[in-house]
Amino acid sequence: MAQRLMWILWPGFVMAGVAELVFFALVDPQDLHFFGQPLEMSRTAIYSLGFFCFWVLMSGTSALTCLLQRSPFETNYCHLSPSARPLVGCPKRDGE
């Protein structure tokens, strides 16, 4: 689990840094508006908030990649023994 978390969070962190550099190279933080109102925060606060928003977005894309790279065996694996599986609705129970 820790390894998968690193597969998700580390690339998200690196790409969030790249995205922030590109975005704030083109946009002045003091020119940003939220629902028509200018942001009443310091530049540092806007940079920090922007970084964390980019990190969440990029980590989401990494999580989706980890989800989609799973094999069918990993996706369909049942951790319950055949006798512990529910009687109704379980297609992997012995005898059905």
N, C-alpha and C positions, 0 to 999 in steps of 0.2 A: 504494500500500500504506500509506503514512504517513497519507494522508487517511482511509482506512478504519479504521486504528487509532485515530485521533482521534474518528471517529464512534462507536467502541466505548468507548474509555476515558474520554472527557470526560463524556458523559451518565452513565456508571457512577459516576464520581467525584462528580458533583453530587448524584445520587440517593442515593449512599452517605452523604453528609453529612446529607441530609434524613432518611434511614432511621435513622441513628444518633441524631439529635436526638429523633425521635419515640420510638424504642425506649428510650433511656436517660432520657427524661423520665418513662417509666412503670415502669422497672425499675432498682433499685439494683444497681450492679455487684458489691457485696459479698454480695448474696443469690443470685448465680448459682452453680449446681452443674454439674459435668461428671462424668457416670457416678456420680452419688450423692455425689461428693466436692466440697466447696467449693473454688472457685478460689483458689489461694494466690498471687495477684498483686496488685499495687497497682491502684488505680482507673485511673490513667493507662495502665497496661499493658492493662487490660481494655478501656478506651475505644479504644486504638490497635488492638488485636486485633479488636475489634468492627467498627471502621471498615474494616479491610482485608478482613474476611469479607464485609461488606456490599458493598464495592467489587467483589470477585470475583463475587458473586451478581448485582449490577446490570450489570456488564460482560458477564456471560454472557447476560443478557437482551438487551442491545444487540447482541451478536454474533449471536444468533439472529435478531434483526430484520434485520441486514445480510444474513444468509444468505438469509432468506425474501424479501427485496425484489429479489433478482437476477432479471433477465429470463431467459426460456428461452434466448435467444441466448448470454448470458454463461455460463449453466450448461452448455450443450451445445457450446460452442466448442472446437474441437480445434486446438491450436497447431502440430501437425505438418503438413507439406505432404502432399498425397495420396500421393506416391511414398514418403514416409518412414513411412507408417502401416503397422502390422503386417498381414501377409497374412491371418492367421486371427483371426476374432473382431472385426474392426473394421467396423462398419456404414457408416462414411463413406468407405471406400476406393473409388476409382473402379473401375467394372466390376462391383460387387456390388449 
